[in-house]
Amino acid sequence: MNWKQALEGMNPYKPGRSIEEVTLLYGLKEVVKLASNENPYGCSPSVKEFITSDAIQHEIYPDGYASTLRSKVAAKHGVSEDALLFGNGSDEIIMLIARALLDKGTNTIMATTTFPQYAHNAKIEGAEIRQIPLQDGQHDLDSFVRAIDNETSVVWICNPNNPTGNLIPSDRLKAFLEQVPETVLVVLDEAYFEYITAANHVDSVTWLQSFPNIIILRTFSKAYGLAAFRVGYAIGQPEVITNLNKVRSPFNNNSMGLAVAEQALADQAFIDHCRQVNHEQRQRFTQYAADKNLHIFDSETNFMLIEVPGDADQAAEQLLQQGFIIRSGNALGTPGYVRVTIGTEQQNSDFFAAFDTLLVVEGSAT
Ligand SMILES: Cc1ncc(COP(=O)(O)O)c(C=O)c1O
């Protein structure tokens, strides 16, 4: 068959190990998944109640315009309804952006290391990928500006960045946006927005009028605790949204996903609670790393990138055998580190105990 040439040498997405797989493999009673930055507190109780009700008409197609969720999200952000695009997770929106704007002859700019789906989708579209190394976990925005030329179509900014967790200070990001030509779409991927506690952080939605070439990605998969339902959304200028809608499939969100997202959005007290407890637990990770003399990146998310003694794959395997699924930095482009989702207080205490065993093996326990 005549596959696109760009697919040559590419691999399908390889998910991390599942709880079921690890339970069987090691005969463990309890396995904790701290690998994909889901919400360890689940979702709002009102969502759980809704799921068990009989509220969805299964036989009819979903609302392809996501009308009711759209009006609620628009009201929450103070934007017009035509400034929103809903996707099957923000993953799908990343794909739509690449599909609509990238092609042979264009180039696209992103950090390395960052969320891999930007490069993955750009590659499929045949665009040239320009990767700018992080500096101390931060986007090197000056080098981003230098990399932009007439063929640049899309710039991807993951903020806070996955896998480092670093947040770009708002004044620096704004100064960067002022230097980007209006013909270049700047994607601000804010999947972890709800976890940010940094003082002086400016909500980028307030920049939409001054910078018509930005598009902001948010998701219900992280703090809202709805990863299984696959609902993400983009906020941008109506003209940008209209063009992306041209490449969107008609019923890309299912009815249950749209309905539970609406329920979850209504419970902002749950989100505030999760932000607060996550912040407290984040500080425990920082303290743990300091006590053990390990490097840890500053995170404004619900995950931490922490140094491990020795090889990261081996560390991940040892933690797996103790019932913790985390991500080895080798697979993320950050060898020497593992990325761990911040769990509940108890999960984190147990995780620290498991991590201690890595340090004993290396003879560097303190
Ligand atoms: C930075 C970032 N963007 C986007 C996504 C995709 O999220 P979803 O497709 O579940 O909305 C993730 C998921 O891990 C992420 O970390």
PDBQT file of the ligand as one rigid body, heavy atoms in Angstrom, charges set to zero:
ROOT
HETATM    1  C1  LIG A 401       0.454  18.874  28.024  1.00  0.00    +0.000 C 
HETATM    2  C2  LIG A 401      -0.647  17.970  27.620  1.00  0.00    +0.000 A 
HETATM    3  N1  LIG A 401      -1.447  18.330  26.609  1.00  0.00    +0.000 NA
HETATM    4  C3  LIG A 401      -2.454  17.548  26.208  1.00  0.00    +0.000 A 
HETATM    5  C4  LIG A 401      -2.692  16.334  26.823  1.00  0.00    +0.000 A 
HETATM    6  C5  LIG A 401      -3.805  15.490  26.299  1.00  0.00    +0.000 C 
HETATM    7  O1  LIG A 401      -4.867  15.486  27.194  1.00  0.00    +0.000 OA
HETATM    8  P1  LIG A 401      -6.316  15.001  26.778  1.00  0.00    +0.000 P 
HETATM    9  O2  LIG A 401      -6.263  14.525  25.363  1.00  0.00    +0.000 OA
HETATM   10  O3  LIG A 401      -6.664  13.917  27.730  1.00  0.00    +0.000 OA
HETATM   11  O4  LIG A 401      -7.188  16.220  26.921  1.00  0.00    +0.000 OA
HETATM   12  C6  LIG A 401      -1.880  15.911  27.877  1.00  0.00    +0.000 A 
HETATM   13  C7  LIG A 401      -2.105  14.613  28.515  1.00  0.00    +0.000 C 
HETATM   14  O5  LIG A 401      -1.306  14.060  29.215  1.00  0.00    +0.000 OA
HETATM   15  C8  LIG A 401      -0.836  16.756  28.280  1.00  0.00    +0.000 A 
HETATM   16  O6  LIG A 401      -0.004  16.410  29.271  1.00  0.00    +0.000 OA
ENDROOT
TORSDOF 0
